Amino acid sequence: MSALPILYSFRRCPYAMRARMALFVAGITVELREVKLANKPPELAKASPKATVPVLVLNDGTEIDESLAIMRWALKQSDPEGWLSGDDTALIERNDGPFKRALDRYKYPTRYPDEAHGDEDTFRFAHRSHGLAFLEELNTRLSGDRQLCGSTRSLTDFALFPFIRQFANTGRDWFDAQGLPHVHEWLEAHLSSPLFAAIMPKFTPWKTGDAPIIFGPKAAPAMVNP
């Protein structure tokens, strides 16, 4: 058993991103194991039958294999910015449910041939419109506050941010042309934040026997990004 909690992660996975951000802001240092999704290490399946990232294995062997559960666990240990005061479960459920469904079909239309009925472009653009409707609601919400739950960033912002980022990057020119000034400003602020930069270093996929990668705000720079 590692002296630190073990986090199985994948750099570009939005679920893993939000878990890493919460762990980082909570000041929790972990042993990070980057997972190659096409060649998952057997240890991941042993840690969680779902074998999907993120998975956090605590020192006592407890396994947390839901990204929101990891976020909330980390912030219950330490919440220096008060993120838990902005935990809008209803909005997060809409992001993780209908919006994520639209995002997947917009970004990966070839995965849903039975739904597309052969007309891939019409299918993906219809789901892009569904996603846009959600963003328009967020834009209205952000017109009164800098963040989704008030003037300061919170759990809700970081639960949604990786998915809004993914939606934007699927068609960046189109996204930038939409009338979403408050969403654009909010997204850019989080993309350019030191926190996002800190949780996005590149790591070689982990395999059994590799030297540990120590990840967190207290990790030595050479260990964070070798």
BELNOR-V164439 format. One line per field, one symbol per residue. ss: DSSP state (h for helix, s for strand, l for the rest). phi: phi as a letter, one per 40 degrees, with the letter a starting at -180 (. if undefined). psi: psi as a letter, one per 40 degrees, with the letter a starting at -180 (. if undefined). Layout:
# BELNOR-V164439
ss = ???
phi = ???
psi = ???
This chain:
# BELNOR-V164439
ss = llllsssssllllhhhhhhhhhhhhllllssssslllllllhhhhhhlllllllssslllllssllhhhhhhhhhhhlllllhhhhllhhhhhhhhhhhhhhhhhhhlhhhhhhhhlllhhhhhhhhhhhhhhhhhhhhhhhllllsllsllllhhhhhhhhhhhhhhhhlhhhhhllllhhhhhhhhhhhllhhhhhllllllllllllllssslllllhhhhll
phi = .ccbdbbcabdcccccdcccccccccgccbccbcbcccaccccccccadcfbccbbbcccgcbbbbccccdccdcccabcbgcccbbcccccccccbcccccdccccbcccbccccfgbcccccccccccccdccccccccccbacbcbhcbcadcdcccdcccdcccccacccdccccbdccdcccccccccdccccbbccbcdcbdgcccbcbiccccdcccbc
psi = hieiihhhihdehddddddddddddefhhihhhhhhdeghiddddddhddfiiihhhideehhhfhdddddddddddhgdefdeefggdddddddecddddddddddgdeefddddfegddddddddddddddddddddddedeididfaeiiadddeddddddddddedgdddddeigfdddddddddddeidddddefihihhiiheiiihhhideihddddg.
